[in-house]
Amino acid sequence: ASDRASITVRDILAASPRQLLPQCGYQCMSCCRVFPTLWSLKIHIQHSSQEGYSCKVYYRRLKALWEKEHKEQEAASP
């Protein structure tokens, strides 16, 4: 189910604290392309396979790993 979850702006921003390039825009952590707005980066991720990139797969897998880690932390809590 988490493999099909949509990638949110929050997910994109959480991918890397250095993702924002103040003078340039936002960098895709998968292909390293830079986009002028967060919205344009999100659109790129959603349609990356049409452009020959696998960025959507990268961010989905990253989100799945975060969710798994979060569940493991919750289970380990008393």
Contacts in CASP RR format, 6 or more apart in sequence:
PFRMAT RR
TARGET T0000
AUTHOR 0000-0000-0000
METHOD contacts of the structure
MODEL  1
ASDRASITVRDILAASPRQLLPQCGYQCMSCCRVFPTLWSLKIHIQHSSQ
EGYSCKVYYRRLKALWEKEHKEQEAASP
2 60 0 8 1.000
2 63 0 8 1.000
2 64 0 8 1.000
2 67 0 8 1.000
3 60 0 8 1.000
3 61 0 8 1.000
3 64 0 8 1.000
4 60 0 8 1.000
5 60 0 8 1.000
5 63 0 8 1.000
5 64 0 8 1.000
7 42 0 8 1.000
7 45 0 8 1.000
7 46 0 8 1.000
7 56 0 8 1.000
7 59 0 8 1.000
7 60 0 8 1.000
7 63 0 8 1.000
9 38 0 8 1.000
9 42 0 8 1.000
11 59 0 8 1.000
11 62 0 8 1.000
11 63 0 8 1.000
11 66 0 8 1.000
12 19 0 8 1.000
12 26 0 8 1.000
12 38 0 8 1.000
12 41 0 8 1.000
12 42 0 8 1.000
12 45 0 8 1.000
12 59 0 8 1.000
13 19 0 8 1.000
13 20 0 8 1.000
13 38 0 8 1.000
14 66 0 8 1.000
15 29 0 8 1.000
15 59 0 8 1.000
15 62 0 8 1.000
16 27 0 8 1.000
16 29 0 8 1.000
19 26 0 8 1.000
19 27 0 8 1.000
19 29 0 8 1.000
20 26 0 8 1.000
21 27 0 8 1.000
21 34 0 8 1.000
24 34 0 8 1.000
24 36 0 8 1.000
25 34 0 8 1.000
25 35 0 8 1.000
25 36 0 8 1.000
25 37 0 8 1.000
26 34 0 8 1.000
26 35 0 8 1.000
26 36 0 8 1.000
26 37 0 8 1.000
26 38 0 8 1.000
26 40 0 8 1.000
26 41 0 8 1.000
27 33 0 8 1.000
27 34 0 8 1.000
27 35 0 8 1.000
27 41 0 8 1.000
28 34 0 8 1.000
28 35 0 8 1.000
28 41 0 8 1.000
28 44 0 8 1.000
28 45 0 8 1.000
28 55 0 8 1.000
29 58 0 8 1.000
29 59 0 8 1.000
30 45 0 8 1.000
30 48 0 8 1.000
30 53 0 8 1.000
30 54 0 8 1.000
30 55 0 8 1.000
30 58 0 8 1.000
30 59 0 8 1.000
31 48 0 8 1.000
31 53 0 8 1.000
31 55 0 8 1.000
33 44 0 8 1.000
35 41 0 8 1.000
35 44 0 8 1.000
44 51 0 8 1.000
44 53 0 8 1.000
44 55 0 8 1.000
45 55 0 8 1.000
45 56 0 8 1.000
45 59 0 8 1.000
46 56 0 8 1.000
48 54 0 8 1.000
48 55 0 8 1.000
48 56 0 8 1.000
49 56 0 8 1.000
END
